[in-house]
Amino acid sequence: GKALPEELLRNMLAAKNLNSGLLNLRQVFFGKFDLSIHRAKGRVDTGAEWSRLRESISLIANSSGGNGAASFGHIMGGYDAGYYGYLWNE
């Protein structure tokens, strides 16, 4: 095979950590959401809380008409406000 052009190789190396920040923000968002609903007193509108935190932390607007919390299985899978440990462990 042929070697990659030098410019392409430089661009690939420059972009290797492109989404690292967004991945960390995503983990911060999940951890904050988990803590938020587990420390609440009384009922929580998980869809509203999910949207509020997602937009303020991960900088990505939530899709309208959906509730991302419904697919976040860690919440009821035994983590019990411990999801932050993923990021803390890093």
Buried (B, 14 or more C-beta within 10 A) or exposed (E): EEEEEEEEEEEEEEEEEEEEEEEEBBBBBBBBBBBBBBEEEEEBEBBEBBBBBBEEBBEEEBEEEEBBBEEBEBBEEEBEBBBBEBBEEE
